[in-house]
Amino acid sequence: MNKKLPLIAIIGRPNVGKSTFFNRMLKSRKAIVDAQEGITRDRIYGKMDWEGHDINIVDTGGFIPNDAEIFNAPIRNQIKQAVEEADLILFIVDGREDATSSDRELAQIVHDIGKKCILVLNKCDYKELEENVYQWYELGIETIVPISALSGRSTGDLLEIVIEKLDLINPGSDQVDDDSMRIAIVGMPNVGKSSLTNALLQKEQSIVTPIAGTTRDSIDSQLVWYGKNITIVDTAGMRKLAKVSESINTIPL
């Protein structure tokens, strides 16, 4: 019997290590990671396994409140959609720093929505940094876990708490039948790949703007058509290497 897998949403402001953690959970480099802010824009889905439990996980762009830059409003909408559909929120912050106004505003959004949430203090690469955990209780989130997504430090401890929060007890009981097909949508920049994806899904899954290179990551979306499970993969625009000014922006031909 098919059963819907639980979904975890990863949220946080830019450059706190969301995509690094996402890639570690998937054991693959699915999300682009770069020192430049604002790399992740759309919701990026994947499936992870922990001790026999299959869990869906979604990465989101960095939260920047009240900013008029063309991508930030759509990114905030993508975060909102991810949080609304999630069973558990992983709110990632930079454990080496103090809470910022963006952290506080995002924490308030989490409280307003009322979903289960774990505050993840990332970049705690050594034990001494764990002492910073106490100052983060000001955000009002009860469960706080210090980790290092880059090295993997304490990520196992975090996942044990995730399993507990999701009430997953019996390994294998949350398995689903995988009878899906995958369709990749490819093409040059600005030919309407993301618009086609959104039209097929009948919702704003991918951010659409007139700017070439808006989509940077490959984005998996699920569609059921006459009982058939279909994964639609929206991809970045393809360009010749001579025309690519940013290595993160496109798929080279």
C-alpha positions, 0 to 999 in steps of 0.5 A: 500500500502506498503511503505519503512520505514525511517532508522536511523543509530546510529554511534559513537566511543566506549562507548558513549552510542549507544547501550543504546540509541538503547535499549531505542528507542526499549524499550527492551534490544536488544543490549548488553550493557557492560562497556567493549569496542567493544561489538557491532560488527555487524549492529543490526536492530530494529523498533521503534514507536514515536507518531504514526510513525514507524521508522527503526533504526540500531545500529553499533559498535564503530568507531576506525580509522586505527587500525589493530585489527581483528574486527575493520576493519570489524566494520568500514565496517559495519558502512559504510554500515549502513550510506550509507543505512540510511535516517538520521544519529544520531552521538552520542558522549560523552557530558562530554568530548572534541571531540577526533580525532576519533570523528573528523574523523567520522564527516568528513566521515559524511560530505563526505557522505552528509546525514542528521545528528544530533549530539547527546551529550549523558551522559548529565545527568543534565542541567549544562552539556548542556553548553558543546554543544558550543565546539562541533560545531567545527565538523561542524554539525548544529543540536546538541542535548544534552540527557541522553540515560541512564535516558531518559533525553531530548530523546523526544526532540531529537525524535521530531527533528528526525521526522522533519528531516525525513519529517514525518508529518501525523501519520500512513502515514508511516505504512507498512503491516507486512506480514513477517515470522521469521527464527532463525539460531542457533548452536554452535560457528564456525559452519557457522551461519553468513556465511549462513546468508551472503550467503542467503542475498548475502552481508556481513551482519554479520562479519565472522572471525575464532574466536569463539564468533564473533557474540554477539548480535542477528541480524535481517536481511530482505530478500524477497523470491518470494514476501514473506518478511522473517526476518533472525535472526543470533544468537550468538553461544550456549555453556554450561555455564561451557565453557563460559569465557565471559558472553557477548559472547554466548547463554548458553545451 
